[in-house]
């Protein structure tokens, strides 16, 4: 395996050569100030095309290695979320289910500080994290893998994964975390030099999860990780969730495959228009009337 510094130098050289070979792309972003917020917009809002993103990355050769100052900067619309007196226990998998628009993703974004909470409190390890900056929350040990994956398509698999290490200063730890990701997803190790744009949907989801694991979080929040994947790949992604629990990571999962998600969850919550209308163990919810009526139509 290449040392992180050598990989960074190779990437910088290659990107510079590519930028010089494509002056139109380079000029597109020449007046754009490179800030963590700008990269955040590219990564999570999908507001900017690959051309501008590509050009911007070339303006700072080490940008890829510590680009994420914030995960998201926009607030979206507001929801009346009612999550009073709910808690995540250490090393458990909690599943949040509900219809489209019920507030599932809003819950995750609010925890991450990406959407403002106007009432209530969000505590993590005894500290109030409500409305803190997202990078502070990441440093504390909470990571969010968004539904849209939000990869840097022109960059390689390895470069995308290393994006998640921006809060880790120990180079040895970064290398160990990278090896952990490649052990979890051997296919990514085989494709580490490929551009992310050449990957299948399932492989891109592996990269998104791997990026989230690079800081070795205490809580990993996954938003629809199986969205758009073939059934066989869904099984693989949810199998990864099971494996992560054995690594001591608490999982907060939003998932469209309700039966499979509740089957692996220790606990679950059913949301409706921002409020919890039912909770219980995964097994209890699978056997409940609300599950059969709302999700099976019987």
Buried (B, 14 or more C-beta within 10 A) or exposed (E): EEEBEEBBBBBBEEBEEBBEEBEEBBEBBEEBEBBBBBBBBBBBBEEBEEBBBBBBBBBBBEBBBBBBBBBBBEEEEEBEBBBEEEEBEEBEBBBBBBEEEBBBBBBBBBBBBBBEBEEEEBEBEEEEBBBBBBBBBBBBBBBBBBBBBBBBBBBBBBBBBBBBBBBBEEEEBBBEBBEBBBEBBEBBBEBBEBBBEEBEBBBBBBBBBBBBBBBBBBBBBBBBBBBBBEEEBBBBBBEBBEEBBEEEBBBBBBBBBBEBBBBBBBBBBBBBBBBBBBBBEBEBBBEBEEBEEBBEEE
